Amino acid sequence: MIKAILLVEDSPADARLLREMLNEQSSYNAELTHVDCMSAAEKYLAERSVDIILLDPGLPDAQGLGAIRRAHAAAPRVPLVVLTGLDDESLAEQALQEGAQDYLIKGQIETRGILRALRYATERKRLEWLKDEFVSTVSHELRTPLTSIAGSLGLLMGNAAGDLPAPMARLLAIAHTNSQRLVRLVNDILDIEKMEAGRVVFNFKRVEVRSLVEQAIEANRGFAEGYGVRIRLEDVLTAVADVRADPDRLLQVVTNLLSNAIKFSPRDNEVVVAIGKGIDIVRVTVRDHGPGIPLDFKPLIFEKFAQADARDARQKGGSGLGLSIAKQIADRLSGEVGFTDAVGGGTIFHVELPCWHHVAGLAIDRDAKPDAPRLLLCEDDLDTALTLREQLKQIGFATDFAYTIHDALICAVATRYRAILVDLQLPDGDGISLIVRLRELPQYRDTSIIVVSADPSRGRDDLRSSKLNVLDWLNKPVDLGRLMRMLAKPGVRDANRRPRILHVDEDQVVARALSEIADVVTVNSIEDARRALKAGDFDLAVLDVTLDKAASPDLLPELRDSSGNAIPVVIFSAERANTAENAHEQAALAKSHSSIDSLVATVRDRLASRSASLSGETV
Amino acid sequence: MTAIRVLHVDDEADVRVVVEVSLGLDPEFRTRACASGADALVMAADWSPSLILLDVMMPLMDGPATLVNLRHDPRTAHIPVLFLTARTQTHQIEHFISLGAQGVLSKPFDAMTLAALVRSHLSISAGEHAF
C-alpha cells in the first residue's frame, strides 16, 4: 500500500500535471510531497520515510545517473521510478541498472499507467530486497557450519589427530575436498551478489603482472595437483608489464581462469600461462588442453551458472560462477576477458588490462584548448576521472589526472593549476595529507582545493576545524552543477578572462559583432536561455524581447548568476517592449534606430562598469 | 620461551573446539575460550592474553561492541584483537580496523595454518609497539 510519494521534479508544470493525474483516481489517496531539487529531496528523505520516489533526473543540482545514484543512496530501500524525456531511452535503461525499478516517459503518461508503475515498482523493490537479504543471510549461515566442518576435516587430513589408516584417509580426503568446494561455492555466490549490488570497492594501484601471476599459480598448485595437472608459466622475456588494477581483484580473475583451465584439463597434462604486452594493454593468457568449448555454448560462457553440460558442474567441481565473476571484475577494471580456440585443441582464455603507461599517458589533458584554465584531479578511479574530464571540458576547463599523492605533488610543481580536486581515498595515503603538503607549496597557499569523497562523513570535521582552507566538499557521484558553481568563484577562472554574454536573439550578425568583445552563447528561445543560465554564469545578457513577446518578461527576473546576483540586461529589439520598469534592465536600444556598433559600445560600457563593481565587492 | 596466550570468543561451541585444536598445533600457544562478549571482558581483564580472537556475530554483545568495551578498560585497552568473521566485506573490514582491531580473518579459515596467521599478526602488533 503506497501512502507517501516523494516527487522530485524541477518543472512546476510537470509536477502539477502529475499531481492532478493522481488526484483523478479517487481510489488513490496517497499523500504526494513535491520538492524541486536533489538537496531538498535528500533533506526530506533524511527526516521522513516515503513509500516511493518519483524522480526527474534533470534537476538543477543533479543530472542523469548522478541524480539517480544520489536518490538511491539517500533511500536505498525505497523504490524509485524515473521520469524521462522521449529521447532518453538509454538513460532509462541505465537507470534500471543503477537500481531504479521502473521509468515513465513524460508526455506519454496516463493515470492508470502511473498507478501500475508505482505498484509494480514497489513489489519489484520488495522482491529485490528479499533476494539480497536472503542470499547474504544464507551465505553467512552456511559459512558458520562450514567453518567447523572444513576446519575439522582439515585438521584430520593434516594428521593433527594422529596418523590415519589408508582407507579412512581416502574417505576423509573426499569429505575434505568437497567441503572446500562448498566453501568456494558460497564465496562465489556472495561475490556475485556483492558485485551485482554494486557493493564492491576497487582500490586501484600500479600492479606488476608477472609477480601477481606467479602468486596465482602458486596458490593454485595444490588444486592442480588434485587434478593431476601441471601449471607452467611460459618464460618469454617481456618488458616490464605493469597495469593499473586492484591487485586482490585481479588475482581473483587470474585464479578463476586458472582453476577453470585446470578443471577442464585431462590428467597428466599442463596448463600454460603467458604474459603478453601490446602498445597500451597487458594480456595474460591461460591455455588448457581440454575438450574445447562447444560452438553453441560459446555465447553463454560468461553467464552465471553456465555449464556446457549439466553434469559438468558435478564432474568438474565448479560453481559455474567463476568465469562470470572474472568478466564482471575485468569490466570494472576497465579491461576485458575473452577466449579463443587453441590450435591443436583446447582453449586459450585471456584477460586484458590497460597498461600502466597508457593510463599514465592519459594523465595530461592534451585535447583541451591551449589557453583553457587547467585543473588537477587527484582521483584513483580512471572511469570517474575520464567522465569528469569530459564534463569539465564542456565548460571550458582542461583536467589533468593524478592517481596517487606522489603523482599529484609532481604535477602540482610542474604546472600551476587553477584549482585542485582531491579524492580523500588515494592508493598511497589520505587525501588530507596531500592537501597539507600542497598548502606548504607557496604557489598553492591560496589555490582553490575541492574535496571529492565517496564517504560523506569521513574527515569532514577534520577539514572544517583545520586551517587547510578547503574551498568546498563534493560527494560522489559528483554533482556537476555544484562543481561548476564552485569553479565559477573568483580566482578559479582567469582574472583576465573574456566576459560571457548570453544572447537571446536569432540575429547572427549581432552575435558575430558581440563575439569580438566577449564569449557569446546565442540561443533563440526562452527555454534554451533558461537552460544556458543553469549551465553557467554570464556577465551580461542581450535580449530581443520580440523573439517571444509573451515569455520574455518572465525571463527578465530569472537573469541571475549562480550566486543570485542580477545579470545586467541590454534590450536590443525591433520594437520597444513593455519592460521599462524592470530593475535589471540597464539599457534598451531599438534595432531600427541603433547601429550594431552602438550596441557593441553599450555592451562594452556595461561590462566595464560591472567588472569594476564586482572587483570592488571582492574581499 | 614465553607462551602466546590467546583468548578465543565465539558463541559456536564447535568452532571453539576447531580453533583450540588448530592453535594447539603450535606448542607455544595457550588457548582459552569463552562464548560471549560479556565473558570475554571478564576473562581478558583477569588473564591478560597476548591476543584476542573475536567472533563478530554473537547474541547480546556482538564482536564490535565487545571490542569497544575492551578498549575502554585500561586493563584490556592494549590487547591486540583479531576478528574472525563469516562476513568479510571491504567496508566492514575498514570499519573494524577503525574501531581499533588488529586485523580481520575470514571464516572458514585454514585450520592447519591458523596459528601461523595469528603469529604474523602478533609480530606486526609487537613491531608497532616498539615505536
Interface residues (C-beta under 8 A of the other chain):
Chain A: S136 H140 R143 T144 P145 L146 T147 S148 A150 G151 S152 G154 L155 G158 A160 A161 V183 K194 R199 V200 V201
Chain B: E12 D14 V15 V17 V18 V19 V21 S22 L25 M57 A86 R87 Q89 T90 H91 K107 P108 F109 D110 A111 M112
